[in-house]
Amino acid sequence: MAEKRLVVQVRADGTVHAETFGMQGPECLDYIAVLENMLEAETTESAFTEDYYRSSVGQDDSVITEDRDALGR
């Protein structure tokens, strides 16, 4: 699994650009929220990368069913 990183750039005009790497799905949003709190700032523009739409490795989407006849019910 790739290393999780948050790359932050503070530009000359004072704006901040941040991008996450090594994260999939909405996990990246938690890191942005922490950054907003640290800087006492608010996101004004945001875009999702391809990684946002990918599932995390090891994510369990299985469905468990039971056979009620086998359980004697």
C-alpha positions in Angstrom: 0.0 0.0 0.0 1.3 3.5 -0.8 2.4 5.9 1.9 -0.3 8.3 2.9 0.7 11.9 2.3 -0.8 15.4 2.5 1.2 17.9 0.4 0.6 21.5 1.4 1.7 24.6 -0.6 1.4 28.1 0.8 1.5 30.4 -2.1 2.9 34.0 -2.2 -0.6 35.4 -2.1 -1.4 33.5 1.1 -3.6 30.9 -0.5 -3.1 27.3 0.5 -3.2 24.4 -1.9 -3.4 20.8 -0.5 -3.4 17.5 -2.2 -3.6 14.0 -0.7 -1.8 10.9 -2.0 -2.0 7.2 -1.1 -5.6 7.5 0.1 -8.7 6.1 -1.6 -12.3 7.0 -1.1 -13.5 9.7 1.4 -10.5 9.1 3.7 -8.8 12.1 2.2 -11.6 14.4 3.5 -10.6 13.7 7.1 -7.1 15.1 6.4 -8.4 18.2 4.7 -10.7 18.8 7.7 -7.7 18.6 10.1 -5.8 21.1 7.9 -8.7 23.5 7.9 -8.8 23.3 11.7 -5.1 23.9 12.0 -5.1 26.9 9.7 -8.5 28.2 10.9 -9.4 28.2 7.2 -12.2 27.1 5.0 -12.0 25.2 1.7 -13.1 27.4 -1.2 -12.4 25.0 -4.1 -12.2 21.3 -4.2 -11.9 18.5 -6.7 -11.8 14.7 -6.4 -9.1 12.7 -8.1 -9.4 9.2 -9.5 -8.3 7.8 -6.1 -11.4 9.2 -4.4 -13.6 6.9 -6.6 -11.5 3.8 -6.0 -12.3 1.3 -3.2 -9.8 0.8 -0.4 -7.9 -2.5 -0.6 -9.3 -5.0 1.8 -12.7 -3.3 2.0 -15.3 -5.9 2.9 -18.5 -5.6 0.8 -19.6 -9.1 1.5 -23.2 -10.0 2.3 -23.9 -12.6 4.9 -27.0 -14.7 4.6 -28.2 -17.6 6.8 -30.1 -20.7 5.9 -33.0 -20.7 8.4 -33.8 -24.3 7.6 -30.3 -25.4 8.5 -30.6 -23.6 11.8 -33.8 -25.4 12.7 -36.1 -22.4 12.5 
